[in-house]
């Protein structure tokens, strides 16, 4: 794939982020960029799927192409259901569910549902996603599931998943955002001691993430 085409895809993906901001509106609007950052992680993870799908999945990979393009255009219904001639993610899952492409289609489908505020459907689809055994896509999927539970007001489930995602990833990309979100939910639940633990983990372990420079104000708020 050319650098020009990759850059174009990244820009198209970025345009889909604007519709997904309600996570922090339901958590006192405390971290305005956190939710968007997490969604960006999901998108970056999906961009690398081409390195994850092996040649033995060529047919499935070809079948998923239309759905990917519809997803990038923000046409989530077409991405899910196809257009009558081309398969959507749901058909790819049905026909190629045992392949790696079929598995990654579950994650795409979950993102489509989440972007259209069908959070329970997104959760159901994430339950079908089998993970990738990696430190990026798999924990990002867990975090997306946590975000969906938060949107449904199930904060206990949400915070457990966000903490799990942070621990599974244990990297400067995903973990700080998940811990920050988890800390905010803990504070909303009145569990400031657990919130403080999340914030302190960012301060002690993830100095290379930009959230490190903002974390003191959250620590102060939780004390």
ZIFEN-V544788 format. One record per backbone hydrogen bond with DSSP energy under -0.5 kcal/mol. NH is the residue of the N-H (numbers start at 1). CO is the residue of the C=O. If there is no record, write none. Layout:
nh=(NH:NH)
co=(CO:CO)
This chain:
nh=(6:7:8:9:10:11:12:13:14:15:16:16:17:18:19:20:24:25:26:26:27:28:29:30:34:35:37:38:39:40:41:42:43:44:45:46:47:48:48:49:50:51:52:52:53:57:58:61:62:63:64:65:65:68:69:70:71:72:73:74:75:76:79:80:81:82:83:84:89:90:91:92:93:94:95:96:97:99:102:103:104:105:106:106:107:108:109:110:111:112:113:114:115:116:116:117:118:119:122:123:124:125:126:127:128:128:129:140:141:142:143:144:145:146:147:148:149:150:151:152:153:154:155:158:159:160:161:162:163:164:165:166:167:168:169:170:175:176:178:179:180:181:182:183:184:185:186:187:188:189:190:191:192:195:196:197:198:199:200:201:202:203:204:205:206:206:209:212:213:214:215:217:218:218:219:220:221:222:223)
co=(2:3:4:5:6:7:8:9:10:11:12:13:14:15:16:17:21:21:22:23:24:25:24:27:31:31:33:34:35:36:37:38:39:40:41:42:43:44:45:46:47:48:48:49:49:54:55:57:58:59:60:61:62:64:65:66:67:68:69:71:70:74:75:76:77:78:86:86:79:80:80:88:89:90:91:92:93:96:96:99:100:101:102:103:103:104:105:106:107:108:109:110:111:112:113:114:113:117:118:119:120:121:122:123:124:125:125:136:137:138:139:140:141:142:143:144:145:146:147:148:150:149:153:154:155:156:157:158:159:160:161:162:163:164:165:166:171:171:174:175:176:177:178:179:180:181:182:183:184:185:187:186:190:191:192:193:194:195:196:197:198:199:200:201:201:202:206:209:210:211:211:214:214:215:215:216:217:218:219)
